[in-house]
Amino acid sequence: MRVRLDADACEGHNRCYALAPELFDVDDYGQAVVIGDGTVAAELGDKARLAVANCPEYAISLEEEDR
């Protein structure tokens, strides 16, 4: 699973960072950024889904990886 962030849609509410600081950070302008390449470790899947569900701008999405 990989998390994606639409930087143009992000309004800087930073709920994603509050809910999943292992997956998101905040830049100098208060906008959310994905940590690393967005790969979500298995144990962080629930946090990634929670971040997606709580983004008021729908700026976060999850991409399931084919096996």
C-alpha positions in Angstrom: 0.0 0.0 0.0 1.2 3.5 -0.8 -0.2 6.8 0.4 -0.5 9.7 -2.0 -1.1 13.4 -1.3 -2.5 15.9 -3.7 -0.5 19.0 -2.6 -2.7 21.3 -4.6 -5.8 20.2 -2.8 -4.1 20.2 0.7 -5.3 23.2 2.8 -2.9 22.5 5.7 -5.4 21.2 8.3 -2.7 18.6 9.2 -5.1 16.0 10.5 -3.1 13.4 8.6 0.0 14.4 10.6 -1.9 14.4 13.9 -3.3 10.9 13.1 -0.3 9.3 11.4 3.0 11.1 12.1 4.8 8.0 10.9 3.5 8.7 7.4 3.1 12.5 7.2 5.1 15.6 8.1 4.5 19.3 7.8 6.7 21.6 5.7 7.8 25.1 6.5 4.5 26.5 5.1 2.2 24.3 7.2 1.4 22.0 4.3 1.4 18.2 4.7 4.0 16.1 3.0 4.3 12.4 2.7 7.4 10.9 4.4 9.6 8.9 2.1 8.0 7.4 -1.0 4.7 6.9 0.6 5.1 3.2 1.2 2.9 2.1 4.2 4.2 -0.6 6.4 1.6 -3.3 7.2 1.2 -2.3 10.8 0.4 1.3 9.7 -2.4 0.4 7.3 -5.1 1.4 9.8 -3.5 4.8 10.4 -3.2 5.4 6.7 -6.9 4.7 6.2 -7.8 6.9 9.2 -5.8 9.8 7.6 -7.6 9.3 4.3 -11.0 9.3 6.0 -10.3 12.4 8.1 -8.9 14.7 5.3 -11.5 17.4 4.9 -10.1 18.3 1.4 -9.9 14.6 0.2 -6.3 15.3 -0.7 -5.0 11.9 0.5 -5.5 8.6 -1.3 -4.3 5.0 -0.9 -2.9 3.0 -3.8 -3.0 -0.7 -3.3 0.0 -2.5 -4.7 -0.4 -5.6 -6.9 1.1 -8.8 -5.6 
